[in-house]
């Protein structure tokens, strides 16, 4: 606790003169400033990139969702649990990693999405337990091979945690203290020997235990402001994190499946399936590790899905719209440029509007006009 | 029928001039104008099915892609534009406007076309279509992209094409493919990943029939129809050293490049790999039995 940065002790430091950020325009409305702030935060995500850093492409990510009583709070519509289980979490499922979320570990996103949809109806009772969930995650993660990055993402909504580690009946303050000392020991365990990175997204307020936990393991801790901020924070976790120097790099033996149609059906089995090229055992979903011969089975699109992290698209140059000569049409969507700034791709010099720029950097990961000039040259 | 369901059909037509020029000599009954007639029939049928259906047509050229319909001047409103082109034969006005616009725009595109590559630039057209559809701001329930492909694939487009396919999958957009000449591995993968239909047309002259019977029904109706079975997609990747298609290979965990043989250093990212050596077993000292 002594090596904590000075600034964080003075929590008021982050709140000095916040009124100066907001400025009123002539009619007294704050709308322009608020839009500007939102706009800057959108752009920040695009510009921040790590540069020439080795990324941990193969990830084992354990997502823990708090299902305690505090998830029934209505501050996120319709209630916190439903809001968490909706699309933002499903976006993480689309990345190439093994996600475990109270189903068995699997690489197939559809299973997780189905499980999440079913979980919307669970009744939230009781108190969450950080210790138990971390324990469970570590049990599974410690068997994962060394070249993958091991991560835990906890979505915590309650301000307390109820753990079997403390056996005394004490007030809440003392419970936190006991847990803190226990967790510091266990985080040493986590960070040194197992290289597990724990990140937490808090739904209610900042909790000291979480801050310490994430700081010691090298993860990130954020508390959400509203739903769109929640979605942005989850999207931050989709990007592969830079690896630590102690992780191993290895060549992994993988097989491409062969898809064949069976001529017969049996009760409970489906027509066709994926055959392991080495031992011909049949699987209905991919990616999977063959239980017979141990070969990892993938298909090329699974690997291609992650390529955009390795070859990231450069951020476009922003400039005010008045500088544009010629007709004001966005080259991607053919719409008029009505926003106050335009974006130019540094390689092909085409002009895009704000929405297209956001879409290109978030989902598309390639400039539509560069594709044309690439092939023509 | 739900009232405010908007089905958007986007037809991407490959108008590579070299392929179509050769085609006109090979088979004069089926030229680019016949192909576009079939496309217009399909577009008209789609718009005529429900009032809320919408259409967009894109021509994909070897260097660029152009929106044939709707054109730039149409973007301001649904019914803005040409009142003067009401057709004389009593056709529904929207269809007449659409047909005339498409015909005029394709003439513009082909007359000013330059370029001599034999490949098709599909990735670019699909990317532009995605941006445009997104900006239309309609709450489209279903969007289907119908790609009519003539010339061959361009291998350099692989990465961009895959990015576009994944972006489409995220937006729940189906990509169908109607292939006129050579089989296209890229489009087969696109249809498989997004859940669309892939079909290589056996008889090009009957293009309109195939379009109407196979590609016009939307995704809900397709489950009730007997449609051509999904094509067998070859998902084997090519190794980076020899460019052979392999079934079992080695993948570098850092840069995801694929090799057919184990090597201690990755040639793409120059990472040294940890090699699993067999463990050294100390030879046990055996007591020699004394033979008597």
Interface residues (C-beta under 8 A of the other chain):
Chain A: X54 X55 X57 X58 X94 X147 X148 X248 X249 X250 X251 X252 X253 X254 X255 X256 X257 X258 X259 X277 X278 X295 X298 X299 X300 X301 X303 X304 X305 X306 X307 X308 X310 X311 X329 X330 X332 X333 X334 X335 X336 X353 X355 X356 X359 X360 X363 X364 X365 X366 X368 X369 X371 X372 X374 X375 X376
Chain B: X62 X63 X64 X65 X67 X72 X75 X115 X117 X119 X121 X123 X124 X127 X128 X130 X131 X132 X134 X135 X154 X156 X157 X159 X160 X162 X163 X164 X165 X166 X167 X170 X171 X189 X193 X232 X233 X235 X236 X237 X246 X247 X248 X249 X250 X251 X252 X253 X254 X255 X256 X258 X259 X262 X263 X266 X271 X272 X273 X274
